[in-house]
Amino acid sequence: LEEAQTNKARFIMNLVDPQPGEQILELGCGWGGMLQEVFDRTGDRESLRGYTISRQQLEFIRRNRGFNVEFKNFITDELPPATFDKIFSIGVWEHVRPDDLRPTLAKLFAALRPGGKMITHFFCRLERALPVSALVGQIFFPGSVPHSFPVQLRAAQEAGFRVAHQSLHDTYKNTLRHWFERLVANRQRAIELVGVQTYNKYLLFFPCSWKYFDDVQGIVFRLVLLKPNSATPPRRAVRGENLTTRDQNSVA
């Protein structure tokens, strides 16, 4: 798992391609691991920013990593216009409700400078219909609704983005299997930390999630979206730009 996580971080950083002096924002920055990856490549702390809606994560990053992190919800809060060269995220679009998808993309498009780009990594559905397993997922992640692959693409284009890269990855079921095995192997310690009710909840969660991805109802989707310079009109079509990969060394 640790090696796969490192491979994922490297893959995404290659898509971001951070450079010193670029204004870079991470949406949903978690505990600051990917902010650290950017800093390790650029050595530029001042140009790096993260958003989180967790007070615990905010305090941890400020205390232990020293990055500029704000308590901000990118879905509901205003963003500064034409500020960032690059915006990236891992696992946040699953929490954007369908009615918020287009206005949020439009807001992020406006927050980028001309020529800027946005990199996203998230789960999506391949079909428009919402499978029953996704509805069952509301038990674990209330309000989280994975968008379908075509809807996400169309919404990005309607916001003005040009799609420079799109790739699908089917390795997340391997991650879930390893997490389940570790949970079972560390049962007593897990119960001591969170209690038997939470332990049993995740004992159910991992097999259900594994089935969801094994049936290819959901898949990991990565997008690189470009904001054209003012002289370049946005393109609506993405045919010929599709890249589907099955990266067995990358964890979702």
C-alpha positions in Angstrom: 0.0 0.0 0.0 2.8 2.5 0.9 4.6 1.8 -2.4 1.3 2.2 -4.4 0.5 5.4 -2.6 3.9 6.8 -3.5 3.3 5.8 -7.1 0.0 7.6 -7.1 1.5 10.8 -5.7 4.3 10.7 -8.3 1.7 10.2 -11.1 -0.4 13.1 -10.1 2.6 15.4 -9.5 3.8 14.6 -13.0 0.4 15.9 -14.2 0.5 19.0 -12.0 4.2 19.6 -13.0 4.7 22.3 -10.3 7.2 25.0 -11.0 8.7 27.6 -8.6 6.8 30.8 -8.5 3.5 29.3 -9.7 0.5 30.0 -7.6 -0.8 26.5 -6.8 -3.9 25.5 -4.8 -5.0 22.1 -3.5 -8.7 21.6 -2.9 -9.4 19.3 0.1 -5.7 19.2 1.1 -6.2 16.6 3.9 -3.2 16.3 6.2 -0.9 18.1 3.8 0.8 15.1 2.1 0.4 16.4 -1.4 1.3 20.0 -0.5 4.5 18.5 0.8 5.0 16.7 -2.5 4.7 20.0 -4.4 7.0 21.8 -2.0 9.6 19.0 -2.3 9.6 19.7 -6.1 9.6 23.5 -6.0 11.0 24.6 -2.7 8.5 27.4 -2.9 6.3 27.6 0.2 4.9 31.1 -0.3 3.1 30.3 -3.6 1.4 27.2 -2.2 -2.0 27.1 -0.7 -4.5 24.5 0.5 -8.2 24.5 1.4 -9.8 22.2 4.0 -13.1 22.0 5.9 -11.5 20.1 8.8 -10.3 22.1 11.8 -8.1 19.2 12.9 -6.3 19.1 9.5 -5.9 22.8 9.5 -4.2 22.9 12.8 -2.1 19.9 12.1 -0.7 21.4 8.8 -0.1 24.8 10.3 1.7 23.3 13.3 3.7 20.5 11.6 4.2 21.6 8.0 3.9 25.3 8.0 1.9 25.6 4.8 -0.6 28.3 4.0 -3.9 26.5 4.6 -7.4 28.0 4.9 -10.6 26.7 6.3 -12.7 27.1 3.2 -15.3 25.2 1.3 -14.6 25.6 -2.4 -18.2 24.6 -3.3 -20.0 27.3 -1.2 -17.3 30.0 -0.6 -16.1 32.6 -3.0 -12.7 32.2 -4.7 -10.4 35.0 -5.7 -10.6 35.5 -9.5 -7.7 35.0 -11.9 -5.3 34.0 -9.0 -4.0 30.5 -9.5 -1.7 29.0 -12.2 -2.7 25.5 -11.1 -5.5 23.9 -9.0 -5.5 20.2 -8.1 -7.5 17.8 -6.0 -7.8 14.2 -5.0 -11.1 12.7 -4.0 -13.2 15.9 -3.6 -15.5 15.8 -6.6 -17.4 12.9 -5.1 -18.7 15.4 -2.5 -20.0 17.9 -5.0 -23.8 17.5 -5.4 -25.2 17.4 -8.9 -26.8 20.8 -8.7 -23.5 22.3 -7.6 -21.3 20.7 -10.3 -21.6 23.3 -13.0 -21.4 26.5 -10.8 -18.4 25.0 -9.0 -16.6 24.3 -12.2 -17.4 27.8 -13.5 -16.0 29.3 -10.2 -12.8 27.3 -10.4 -12.4 28.3 -14.1 -12.7 31.9 -13.1 -10.1 31.4 -10.3 -7.5 30.2 -12.7 -5.3 32.6 -14.7 -5.5 32.4 -18.5 -3.3 29.4 -19.5 -3.8 27.8 -16.1 -4.8 24.2 -15.5 -6.8 22.1 -13.1 -5.9 18.5 -12.3 -8.6 16.2 -10.7 -8.5 12.7 -9.4 -11.8 11.2 -8.2 -14.3 8.3 -8.5 -17.0 8.4 -11.2 -19.6 6.2 -12.7 -19.3 4.9 -16.3 -23.0 4.9 -16.8 -25.6 7.7 -16.3 -27.9 5.5 -14.2 -27.1 5.5 -10.5 -26.5 1.8 -9.4 -28.1 0.5 -6.2 -24.6 0.0 -4.7 -24.0 3.8 -5.0 -27.2 4.5 -3.1 -26.1 2.0 -0.4 -22.9 4.1 -0.1 -25.0 6.9 1.4 -24.8 4.8 4.7 -21.1 5.6 4.8 -20.8 8.9 2.9 -24.1 10.8 3.2 -24.5 13.3 0.4 -21.7 11.9 -1.7 -22.9 11.2 -5.2 -20.3 10.1 -7.8 -21.0 11.8 -11.1 -21.1 9.8 -14.4 -18.1 10.1 -16.7 -20.0 11.8 -19.5 -21.7 14.3 -17.2 -18.4 15.4 -15.6 -16.7 15.9 -19.0 -19.6 17.9 -20.4 -19.8 20.1 -17.4 -16.1 20.9 -17.5 -16.3 21.8 -21.2 -19.4 24.0 -20.6 -17.4 25.9 -18.0 -14.9 26.8 -20.7 -12.2 24.2 -20.0 -10.3 22.3 -22.7 -9.6 18.7 -21.8 -5.9 18.0 -22.2 -5.8 14.5 -20.5 -8.3 12.0 -19.3 -7.5 8.6 -18.0 -9.4 5.8 -16.3 -7.8 3.5 -13.7 -9.3 0.3 -12.3 -6.9 -0.5 -9.5 -8.9 0.8 -6.5 -10.4 -2.6 -5.7 -6.8 -3.8 -4.9 -6.5 -1.0 -2.4 -9.8 -1.9 -0.8 -8.8 -5.6 -0.5 -5.5 -4.6 1.3 -7.3 -2.2 3.6 -9.8 -5.0 4.5 -7.1 -7.5 5.2 -5.3 -5.0 7.5 -8.5 -4.2 9.3 -9.1 -7.9 10.1 -5.5 -8.5 11.1 -5.6 -5.5 13.5 -9.1 -6.1 14.9 -8.4 -5.7 18.6 -6.4 -2.5 18.1 -9.0 -1.0 15.8 -11.8 -1.7 18.3 -9.7 0.0 21.0 -9.4 3.1 18.9 -12.9 3.5 17.5 -15.2 1.0 19.2 -16.8 -2.2 17.9 -19.7 -0.4 16.1 -17.4 1.6 13.9 -15.2 -1.4 13.3 -18.2 -3.5 12.2 -19.3 -0.6 9.9 -16.0 -0.7 8.0 -15.9 -4.5 8.0 -19.1 -4.1 5.8 -17.9 -1.1 3.9 -14.7 -2.6 2.3 -16.4 -5.7 0.8 -19.3 -3.6 -0.5 -17.0 -1.1 -2.0 -14.8 -3.8 -3.5 -17.9 -5.3 -5.2 -18.8 -1.9 -6.6 -15.4 -1.5 -8.3 -15.0 -5.1 -9.3 -18.3 -4.9 -11.2 -16.9 -1.8 -12.9 -19.8 0.3 -11.7 -17.3 2.9 -10.6 -13.8 3.7 -11.6 -11.0 6.2 -10.8 -11.0 9.2 -13.3 -8.1 11.7 -13.8 -8.6 14.9 -15.7 -6.3 17.7 -16.8 -8.3 20.7 -17.7 -6.8 23.8 -19.3 -8.1 27.4 -19.2 -7.3 28.8 -22.7 -5.6 32.1 -23.1 -8.0 34.9 -23.9 -7.0 34.7 -27.6 -7.8 30.9 -27.7 -11.6 30.0 -27.7 -12.4 26.9 -25.6 -13.0 23.7 -27.5 -16.2 21.7 -26.8 -15.1 18.3 -28.3 -12.7 15.9 -26.6 -12.7 13.2 -29.3 -9.2 12.0 -30.0 -7.9 13.1 -26.6 -9.0 10.0 -24.6 -6.4 8.0 -22.8 -7.6 5.0 -20.9 -5.0 3.3 -18.7 -4.9 0.4 -16.3 -2.0 1.3 -14.1 -1.4 -1.7 -11.9 1.3 0.1 -9.8 -0.9 3.0 -8.8 -3.4 3.1 -6.0 -6.6 5.1 -6.4 
